[in-house]
Amino acid sequence: QVQLVESGGGLVQAGGSLRLSCVASGSTFSINAFAWYRQAPGKQREWVAGISSGSTSTTYADSVKGRFTISRDNAKNTVYLQMNSLKPEDTAVYYCHFLNAFGSYWGQGTQVTVSS
């Protein structure tokens, strides 16, 4: 079993920045992947970015490419999402996701609100 604890959400003005963190604990296994998703009111959950333990390669949704950066600290089982140049349309609940050989796990979500 894996537990995910997120932090870093909040309220920011358009053009500002936030840094989200997610720490995984439990039976994480050495081969795994992190991702960030978000869900705005009335919309389906959307994949935002992903990163795996076996590669430095990262992937991003087109809507955030060039503005968001996903990174991880494997020793700490922690993933980060640096969000720059935030827009009101980035407002959503952001969820950390963790995948390993044994299962798929979600964090509790953290609210990000971008005001104009």
N, C-alpha and C positions, 0 to 999 in steps of 0.2 A: 504494500500500500504506500502511496505517495501523497503527501500533503503539500499544498502550495500556499504561500503567504505573500500577498502583494502589498505594496506601499507606493506612495508618491503621487497619487491622484490629487486633484484639487481644481481650483478656479484660476484661470489665467486669461488675460486680455489677448485679443488677436495679435499675432506676431510674436508672442512670447514663447517660452519653452517650459517643458516639464520632463522629468526623468522618472520613469516607472521602474520598480524593482520587483522581482519575484524570486523567492527562495524555496527550493524543493527539498523536502526531507523525507526520510523513510527509505524504502527499498528502491532507490533511484536507478541502480544498475549503471555501468559505465558507458554503455551505448544507448544514447537517448537523443531526444530533440525537444527544443522549446519553441513555442510560437506565441504570438500575441494576436488576439481577436478583439473586435469591438462590436457593440450592439447599440444602435441609436433607437429611441422610442419609435415603435411602429415598424421597425425594419428587422430583417434577419441578421443573425450574427455573421460578421464579415471577417475573413482572415486578413491580417494586417502585415505580419512579418514572421519569418521563421529562421531558425539556426539549429544546426546539429552538433553533436559532440565530436563527430569524426572528421569534421571539415570546418574551415574558416569561412566557407561560402555562406552568404546570406541571401534571402529572397524577400521581396517586398511587393505589396499591392501597388498598382499604378497610382492610386490616389495619394499615397504617402511617399513614394519614391523620391529621393532627393531631400526630403525633410526629416524623415525618421531614420534612426539607426538602431538596429538590434545588436546586442553583444552578450557574451556570457563569460562567466568565470567558472570553469569546470571544477576547480578545487573547492569552490564554495557552493556549487550547484545552484548558481544564481544567474538569472537572465535579466537584462535591462532593456528598456526602450527609451532612447533619447528622442524627444519630440521637439523639433524646432519649427519656427515659422507657423505656429498653430493657427488654424482657421476655425471659424464657428462651426463649419461642417465636420470638424473633428470631434465635436461634442458627442460623447457616448460613454457607456460603461465598458471599460477595457478589461479583458480577461486574459490571464496567463494560462497557457496550455502546455502540458508535459506528456511526452510519449516515450515509452520504453517497450521492451520485449514482453512485458507482463500486462500492460494496460494503458489506458488513456485517462488523463486526469485534468481537472479544471480548478483554477483558483476561484475565489469568491467574487471577484470583480472589484474594480475601483473606478469611481466616477471622475471623468475628465470633462470639465465645462469650459468652453472658450467663448468669451463674450466679445462683442463688437464695440 
